[in-house]
């Protein structure tokens, strides 16, 4: 919550300022959710998540692809340069991605590069609560998928990331 107000008590600008970050660098999701009208349960993490996810799903294919591309590589250049959003920094650190050995970093870099070369967008996984081994296994498995399947998987993972972020801020 921002300023002690519940999501449904906020004006549009306040709402977007408070929740526009939930879908990485894509405030259009919060704008669309607000414009559609927030449901009665939008003052809870799950309710607000449903509203935001529904708004995201109604976005254009271009907006959804831009949303996917707005996410950083896992343990990638931006992380090493300290240029992730606060949310992404915390999430990647929770999985130990800020404490990689040189060998692990090389493996993540190779997998990020292979994934981007194959699909044209970054690998996205809700890493909170996962181990490095689980993340690496997901990389390996998902590299075998087709592009459409991976884009759908990336969007589901983005929805999961958003829910975890909301659970950190709302009841």
Backbone torsions as a table, in degrees:
resi	resn	phi	psi	omega
1	UNK	NA	152.6	177.3
2	UNK	-114.1	135.0	178.9
3	UNK	53.4	28.2	179.8
4	UNK	75.5	0.8	179.9
5	UNK	-90.0	146.0	174.0
6	UNK	-78.9	157.8	-178.4
7	UNK	-51.0	-42.5	-177.0
8	UNK	-73.4	-9.7	178.1
9	UNK	-90.8	-7.0	-175.6
10	UNK	-87.4	146.9	169.3
11	UNK	-73.9	170.8	-175.2
12	UNK	-57.9	-49.3	-177.8
13	UNK	-63.0	-41.9	178.0
14	UNK	-64.1	-41.5	-179.4
15	UNK	-62.6	-46.7	-179.7
16	UNK	-65.4	-39.3	177.4
17	UNK	-63.2	-37.4	-177.1
18	UNK	-80.1	-33.7	-171.6
19	UNK	-125.2	3.5	179.2
20	UNK	-67.4	-19.0	-179.9
21	UNK	-84.5	-14.7	-172.7
22	UNK	-59.7	-40.1	172.4
23	UNK	-100.8	105.6	-169.7
24	UNK	-35.2	116.1	176.0
25	UNK	50.7	34.0	-176.4
26	UNK	-137.6	67.0	-179.0
27	UNK	-62.3	-15.0	178.7
28	UNK	-59.0	-27.7	179.5
29	UNK	-66.7	-48.2	178.9
30	UNK	-64.7	-39.9	177.6
31	UNK	-59.6	-47.0	-178.9
32	UNK	-65.0	-40.8	179.4
33	UNK	-63.5	-44.3	-179.8
34	UNK	-63.3	-45.0	-177.5
35	UNK	-65.1	-29.7	177.9
36	UNK	-74.4	-19.2	-177.2
37	UNK	98.0	125.2	-178.5
38	UNK	-82.3	132.0	179.7
39	UNK	-71.8	168.6	-177.1
40	UNK	-58.4	-29.7	-177.6
41	UNK	-92.3	12.3	-177.1
42	UNK	-72.3	-2.1	176.5
43	UNK	-88.7	0.4	175.1
44	UNK	-109.0	158.2	179.4
45	UNK	-57.9	-46.7	-177.3
46	UNK	-66.6	-42.2	-179.7
47	UNK	-66.2	-45.2	178.6
48	UNK	-65.9	-37.2	177.5
49	UNK	-60.4	-44.8	179.3
50	UNK	-59.0	-42.1	-179.2
51	UNK	-66.3	-45.2	180.0
52	UNK	-66.5	-43.6	-179.5
53	UNK	-64.2	-40.1	177.9
54	UNK	-62.5	-40.5	178.1
55	UNK	-65.1	-41.5	178.7
56	UNK	-61.1	-43.1	-177.7
57	UNK	-64.9	-23.6	179.0
58	UNK	-87.5	-2.2	177.2
59	UNK	-65.1	163.2	177.3
60	UNK	-71.8	163.5	175.7
61	UNK	-57.7	-37.2	179.5
62	UNK	-66.2	-40.9	178.3
63	UNK	-65.0	-41.5	-179.7
64	UNK	-65.9	-41.7	178.1
65	UNK	-65.7	-39.4	176.5
66	UNK	-63.0	-38.1	176.9
67	UNK	-61.7	-46.4	178.4
68	UNK	-60.5	-46.3	-178.1
69	UNK	-69.8	-14.3	178.0
70	UNK	-75.9	-12.2	-179.3
71	UNK	-84.2	143.6	179.7
72	UNK	-80.4	158.6	170.6
73	UNK	-63.6	148.5	174.6
74	UNK	-72.5	126.4	-179.9
75	UNK	55.7	35.2	-176.4
76	UNK	-95.1	-165.8	-177.1
77	UNK	-55.3	-45.0	-177.9
78	UNK	-62.6	-38.5	178.2
79	UNK	-63.5	-45.8	-179.0
80	UNK	-65.3	-28.7	180.0
81	UNK	-89.1	-0.6	-179.5
82	UNK	70.5	30.8	-174.4
83	UNK	-113.0	20.8	175.1
84	UNK	-81.7	160.4	171.2
85	UNK	-65.6	161.6	178.8
86	UNK	-58.1	-41.3	179.0
87	UNK	-61.6	-49.2	-178.5
88	UNK	-63.8	-39.0	178.3
89	UNK	-59.5	-48.2	-178.9
90	UNK	-64.1	-43.0	-178.3
91	UNK	-65.2	-45.7	-179.7
92	UNK	-66.9	-37.8	178.0
93	UNK	-64.8	-35.4	-179.2
94	UNK	-63.1	-23.9	178.4
95	UNK	-97.9	5.5	178.7
96	UNK	79.5	13.4	-177.3
97	UNK	-75.6	-8.2	175.3
98	UNK	-91.8	0.9	-178.0
99	UNK	-131.5	52.3	-178.4
100	UNK	-87.7	146.9	170.3
101	UNK	-74.6	168.2	177.4
102	UNK	-59.5	-39.2	179.5
103	UNK	-65.3	-44.0	178.4
104	UNK	-64.1	-42.4	179.9
105	UNK	-61.7	-41.5	178.5
106	UNK	-63.0	-39.9	179.3
107	UNK	-65.4	-45.4	178.2
108	UNK	-61.8	-42.7	179.2
109	UNK	-61.1	-45.7	179.8
110	UNK	-62.8	-42.5	179.7
111	UNK	-68.7	-41.8	175.7
112	UNK	-57.9	-45.8	-179.1
113	UNK	-64.3	-43.7	179.8
114	UNK	-64.5	-41.5	-178.7
115	UNK	-64.7	-48.0	179.7
116	UNK	-62.6	-39.2	179.0
117	UNK	-64.1	-38.1	-177.6
118	UNK	-76.3	-41.5	-171.1
119	UNK	-110.1	-20.8	179.3
120	UNK	83.4	12.0	176.4
121	UNK	-152.3	163.5	-175.9
122	UNK	-73.2	152.6	173.6
123	UNK	-68.9	128.0	-179.5
124	UNK	-123.6	130.3	178.3
125	UNK	-148.7	134.4	173.5
126	UNK	-71.6	102.8	-171.2
127	UNK	-88.3	-13.8	-178.5
128	UNK	-58.1	125.7	179.5
129	UNK	83.7	5.5	179.3
130	UNK	-109.5	157.0	177.7
131	UNK	-94.4	164.5	175.6
132	UNK	-57.7	-40.9	-179.8
133	UNK	-62.7	-41.1	178.1
134	UNK	-64.8	-39.4	-180.0
135	UNK	-66.2	-45.3	179.0
136	UNK	-62.8	-39.5	178.3
137	UNK	-64.3	-39.7	178.1
138	UNK	-64.4	-41.4	175.0
139	UNK	-53.6	-53.5	-176.6
140	UNK	-58.2	-46.4	-178.9
141	UNK	-64.6	-47.2	-174.2
142	UNK	-72.3	-21.3	174.9
143	UNK	-63.8	-18.0	179.2
144	UNK	-85.3	-10.7	-176.7
145	UNK	-76.6	166.6	171.4
146	UNK	-84.9	166.2	-175.5
147	UNK	-62.7	-46.2	-178.2
148	UNK	-61.3	-42.6	178.5
149	UNK	-62.9	-40.7	-179.1
150	UNK	-70.2	-36.8	177.7
151	UNK	-64.2	-43.3	177.6
152	UNK	-63.1	-40.7	178.5
153	UNK	-64.5	-43.2	179.0
154	UNK	-59.4	-43.0	179.9
155	UNK	-66.8	-37.2	175.4
156	UNK	-65.0	-40.1	178.1
157	UNK	-65.4	-37.5	176.9
158	UNK	-62.9	-41.0	176.8
159	UNK	-62.1	-40.6	178.9
160	UNK	-65.2	-42.3	177.0
161	UNK	-58.6	-45.3	-179.4
162	UNK	-60.6	-43.4	179.2
163	UNK	-62.9	-43.5	178.8
164	UNK	-62.4	-38.2	178.2
165	UNK	-65.4	-42.9	-179.9
166	UNK	-66.3	-36.3	178.9
167	UNK	-65.2	-22.6	176.6
168	UNK	-76.4	-17.0	-174.4
169	UNK	-120.1	-20.3	-177.1
170	UNK	-123.6	158.0	177.3
171	UNK	-68.4	NA	NA
